[in-house]
Amino acid sequence: MSGIVIASAAAAITTVATVVVAALPDAQALLSPLTEGGNEYAIATISVMASIPMLGIMAVLATSARE
């Protein structure tokens, strides 16, 4: 059951992130730390972006645990 919830939350987060990046005119500027070669902030940016889906899943689980 929790696997279904996690998969659904991950799919929803991915969909929302894709729509936001596609809708923002400055999406390239937001992703520039990843696309520029030799940027010293690339590792920090990748780690933060990788942690966002897990934070969303943890928020869903924390909300469901309260009820």
TORRO-540791 format. One line per 8 residues: number of its first residue (from 1); for each residue x, y, z of N, C-alpha, C, O, CB. Coordinates in pm, 1 decimal, decimal comma. Glycine has a CB too. Example, Ala and Ser with C-alpha at 12.3 -4.5 7.8 and 13.67 -1.06 7.14 Angstrom:
REM residues 2
1 = 1319,0 -569,0 780,0 1230,0 -450,0 780,0 1320,0 -330,0 780,0 1423,6 -331,9 846,5 1130,8 -447,3 904,6 ~ 1285,0 -225,0 708,0 1367,0 -106,0 714,0 1290,0 3,0 787,0 1340,9 113,8 803,9 1408,4 -59,8 572,5
REM end
This chain:
REM residues 67
1 = 81,8 -119,7 0,0 0,0 0,0 0,0 86,3 126,2 0,0 60,3 221,0 -74,1 -93,2 -0,3 120,4 ~ 189,7 125,5 84,8 273,9 245,1 89,8 353,6 262,5 -39,2 387,8 374,6 -76,8 369,0 237,9 209,5 ~ 383,1 151,3 -106,8 451,8 161,0 -235,2 367,9 232,9 -338,7 420,1 309,2 -419,9 488,1 23,3 -285,7 ~ 237,6 208,5 -335,7 145,7 275,4 -428,4 141,8 423,9 -398,8 142,5 506,0 -490,6 3,8 215,2 -419,1 ~ 137,8 458,7 -271,4 133,4 599,6 -231,6 262,4 669,4 -273,5 258,6 781,3 -324,7 111,8 613,0 -78,7 ~ 375,5 604,7 -252,3 503,9 665,1 -288,0 515,4 681,2 -438,9 562,1 784,3 -487,4 620,4 580,1 -234,8 ~ 472,6 578,9 -513,5 478,6 588,1 -659,9 385,3 697,1 -712,3 420,7 769,9 -805,1 442,2 453,0 -723,6 ~ 267,0 708,3 -653,5 173,2 812,6 -695,1 226,9 951,1 -663,4 215,5 1042,7 -744,9 38,0 792,6 -627,7
9 = 284,8 966,8 -546,1 341,5 1096,6 -508,7 459,3 1132,8 -599,0 474,0 1248,4 -638,7 386,3 1095,1 -361,4 ~ 542,4 1035,0 -631,2 656,2 1061,2 -718,6 609,4 1100,2 -858,2 666,3 1189,9 -920,4 747,6 938,6 -725,6 ~ 505,8 1032,7 -907,4 452,9 1066,9 -1039,9 392,8 1206,9 -1040,2 411,6 1282,5 -1135,5 347,4 964,3 -1083,8 ~ 321,1 1241,3 -934,7 260,0 1374,0 -926,2 366,6 1483,0 -916,9 354,9 1587,2 -981,3 165,8 1381,9 -805,3 ~ 468,8 1459,6 -838,1 575,6 1558,4 -822,7 650,9 1577,1 -953,8 684,6 1689,2 -991,8 672,9 1516,0 -711,3 ~ 677,0 1466,4 -1022,4 746,5 1475,3 -1150,5 664,0 1550,6 -1252,8 717,6 1631,5 -1328,6 779,7 1336,6 -1202,8 ~ 533,9 1524,7 -1255,8 445,5 1593,4 -1349,9 440,5 1742,9 -1321,6 450,6 1824,2 -1413,5 304,9 1534,3 -1343,6 ~ 425,1 1778,6 -1196,2 418,7 1920,2 -1159,0 551,2 1989,6 -1190,6 551,5 2101,8 -1241,1 384,6 1935,5 -1008,9
17 = 661,4 1925,1 -1161,8 791,9 1985,5 -1190,6 812,1 2005,3 -1340,3 867,7 2106,7 -1382,7 904,5 1898,7 -1134,0 ~ 767,3 1909,2 -1420,2 780,0 1921,7 -1565,4 696,4 2036,9 -1618,0 742,2 2112,6 -1703,6 738,7 1792,0 -1634,0 ~ 574,9 2051,1 -1568,1 486,7 2159,2 -1612,8 543,7 2294,6 -1571,5 540,2 2389,6 -1649,7 344,5 2141,1 -1554,9 ~ 595,4 2303,9 -1451,2 650,9 2431,2 -1403,5 771,9 2470,6 -1487,0 784,5 2586,4 -1526,9 690,0 2421,5 -1254,3 ~ 860,6 2376,0 -1513,7 979,9 2407,5 -1593,1 941,3 2445,3 -1735,1 1001,8 2535,2 -1793,5 1077,2 2288,2 -1594,8 ~ 840,7 2377,7 -1792,1 798,7 2409,0 -1928,5 726,6 2543,5 -1935,8 734,6 2612,5 -2037,4 708,3 2298,7 -1982,3 ~ 656,0 2581,3 -1828,2 577,6 2703,6 -1830,7 660,3 2827,8 -1800,0 625,3 2937,5 -1843,4 464,6 2693,1 -1733,1 ~ 767,8 2812,3 -1726,8 847,5 2929,0 -1689,6 934,7 2974,7 -1806,5 1005,7 2893,8 -1866,2 934,9 2897,3 -1567,3
25 = 929,7 3101,9 -1838,9 1016,1 3150,3 -1946,9 1163,8 3151,5 -1907,6 1250,9 3148,9 -1994,5 973,5 3289,9 -1988,3 ~ 1191,9 3155,2 -1779,2 1330,6 3159,2 -1732,4 1379,5 3021,9 -1686,9 1469,8 3012,5 -1603,7 1344,3 3259,1 -1618,3 ~ 1320,4 2916,1 -1741,0 1359,4 2781,0 -1700,1 1504,8 2753,4 -1733,9 1573,3 2682,9 -1659,8 1269,7 2676,8 -1766,7 ~ 1552,4 2807,5 -1844,3 1692,3 2786,4 -1880,4 1784,6 2850,6 -1777,9 1889,7 2795,4 -1745,4 1721,0 2842,5 -2020,1 ~ 1745,9 2967,1 -1726,8 1828,3 3032,8 -1625,3 1828,2 2953,2 -1495,0 1928,4 2950,9 -1423,6 1778,1 3175,7 -1599,8 ~ 1716,6 2888,2 -1464,1 1710,6 2806,7 -1342,8 1798,7 2682,9 -1354,5 1857,5 2637,9 -1256,1 1566,5 2765,5 -1313,9 ~ 1807,4 2628,5 -1475,3 1884,2 2506,3 -1495,3 2027,4 2532,3 -1540,9 2102,0 2437,8 -1566,6 1814,9 2419,2 -1595,6 ~ 2066,4 2658,1 -1551,2 2199,9 2689,0 -1601,1 2313,4 2631,4 -1516,1 2417,2 2596,8 -1572,4 2215,7 2836,7 -1610,1
33 = 2299,5 2619,2 -1383,8 2409,8 2554,9 -1309,7 2435,2 2411,3 -1353,2 2546,8 2361,4 -1338,8 2380,4 2557,0 -1161,3 ~ 2334,3 2344,6 -1405,8 2353,3 2206,9 -1450,6 2408,2 2199,0 -1591,8 2481,8 2106,2 -1625,0 2223,2 2131,7 -1443,0 ~ 2372,7 2296,3 -1675,1 2409,6 2287,8 -1815,8 2543,9 2352,9 -1847,4 2603,6 2323,4 -1950,9 2303,0 2351,1 -1899,2 ~ 2591,6 2439,9 -1760,9 2721,3 2503,8 -1784,8 2832,8 2411,8 -1739,6 2827,9 2355,7 -1630,1 2730,6 2639,4 -1711,8 ~ 2931,9 2396,9 -1822,9 3044,9 2312,4 -1786,4 3137,8 2382,2 -1688,1 3163,1 2502,0 -1700,3 3122,1 2271,8 -1910,5 ~ 3187,9 2308,5 -1592,1 3284,4 2362,9 -1498,1 3225,2 2452,2 -1390,9 3298,7 2527,9 -1327,4 3386,2 2438,1 -1571,7 ~ 3097,0 2446,0 -1369,2 3035,9 2529,0 -1266,2 3057,7 2464,5 -1129,8 3032,1 2345,4 -1111,8 2884,7 2549,3 -1293,9 ~ 3105,0 2543,6 -1033,9 3133,3 2488,3 -901,0 3006,6 2459,4 -820,4 3013,0 2391,9 -717,6 3221,5 2584,0 -823,5
41 = 2892,9 2509,1 -865,4 2768,4 2485,5 -793,7 2688,8 2368,3 -850,1 2578,2 2342,2 -802,6 2684,1 2609,7 -796,6 ~ 2740,2 2297,7 -948,2 2665,2 2190,7 -1013,9 2633,4 2077,1 -917,8 2521,3 2026,3 -918,4 2743,2 2137,2 -1132,9 ~ 2728,4 2036,5 -836,0 2704,4 1924,4 -744,2 2600,5 1962,9 -639,6 2512,5 1883,0 -607,5 2835,7 1880,9 -675,5 ~ 2609,8 2083,3 -586,7 2510,3 2128,1 -487,7 2372,2 2138,2 -550,7 2272,9 2101,7 -487,7 2550,8 2264,2 -427,6 ~ 2364,5 2186,8 -673,3 2235,6 2199,0 -741,3 2174,3 2062,8 -767,6 2054,5 2043,5 -746,9 2251,4 2275,0 -872,3 ~ 2255,2 1968,4 -813,0 2204,7 1833,7 -839,7 2156,6 1768,3 -711,1 2052,7 1702,3 -711,0 2313,1 1747,2 -905,9 ~ 2229,5 1785,1 -602,6 2188,1 1721,8 -477,4 2059,2 1782,0 -422,7 1975,3 1710,2 -368,4 2298,5 1734,2 -373,8 ~ 2043,3 1912,3 -436,5 1918,6 1975,9 -391,0 1801,0 1930,9 -476,8 1693,9 1899,5 -424,8 1931,2 2129,8 -395,1
49 = 1821,4 1927,9 -609,6 1712,8 1885,8 -697,7 1678,0 1738,7 -677,5 1562,2 1700,4 -694,1 1750,4 1910,7 -843,2 ~ 1775,4 1655,9 -642,3 1748,3 1515,1 -616,8 1674,2 1495,4 -485,5 1601,9 1396,9 -469,9 1878,0 1436,0 -615,6 ~ 1690,6 1586,5 -391,4 1624,1 1569,9 -261,9 1480,3 1621,2 -261,5 1403,9 1586,8 -171,3 1702,8 1641,1 -154,8 ~ 1441,6 1702,0 -359,1 1307,3 1759,2 -360,6 1197,7 1652,4 -369,5 1100,9 1661,2 -294,0 1294,0 1855,4 -476,7 ~ 1207,6 1551,9 -457,7 1101,8 1448,8 -458,3 1091,7 1373,2 -326,4 981,3 1340,9 -282,5 1126,7 1349,8 -570,5 ~ 1204,8 1344,4 -262,6 1200,3 1273,0 -134,9 1136,0 1358,7 -27,3 1064,4 1306,5 58,2 1341,1 1231,3 -91,6 ~ 1159,9 1488,8 -29,6 1094,7 1577,2 67,0 944,0 1579,9 45,2 867,3 1585,2 141,3 1151,8 1719,2 57,1 ~ 901,5 1576,4 -80,3 758,1 1570,6 -109,3 695,8 1442,1 -58,8 586,4 1444,4 -2,4 733,7 1583,9 -258,4
57 = 763,4 1330,6 -78,1 712,1 1201,9 -30,0 706,7 1201,5 122,2 609,9 1153,5 181,2 799,8 1085,0 -81,0 ~ 809,9 1254,5 185,1 810,6 1259,5 331,8 698,7 1349,6 383,8 640,5 1320,1 488,1 947,0 1309,6 383,4 ~ 667,7 1457,0 314,6 558,6 1544,8 355,3 424,2 1473,0 345,2 338,7 1487,7 432,6 557,4 1671,7 269,6 ~ 405,9 1395,8 238,6 281,1 1319,1 223,4 268,4 1215,3 333,6 161,2 1198,9 391,7 275,5 1250,3 85,5 ~ 377,2 1145,4 362,5 373,1 1044,6 467,9 350,1 1107,3 605,5 278,3 1050,5 687,8 502,5 964,4 468,3 ~ 409,8 1222,9 630,9 389,7 1289,6 759,8 247,2 1337,6 774,6 190,3 1331,0 883,6 485,6 1406,8 775,2 ~ 188,9 1385,9 666,5 49,3 1430,2 670,7 -44,0 1312,6 694,2 -139,1 1323,9 771,5 11,6 1502,2 540,7 ~ -18,6 1200,7 629,3 -106,3 1085,8 647,0 -89,0 1023,4 784,6 -182,5 961,5 835,4 -79,9 982,2 539,2
65 = 28,1 1037,8 846,7 50,4 983,8 980,1 -23,4 1064,0 1086,7 -58,4 1010,1 1191,7 198,7 980,9 1011,2 ~ -47,0 1190,8 1060,7 -119,1 1274,5 1158,0 -266,2 1239,1 1166,9 -328,8 1257,7 1271,3 -104,9 1420,8 1122,0 ~ -321,0 1188,9 1059,2 -465,4 1162,4 1057,3 -501,6 1031,0 1116,4 -619,4 995,8 1121,3 -517,4 1168,3 919,3
REM end
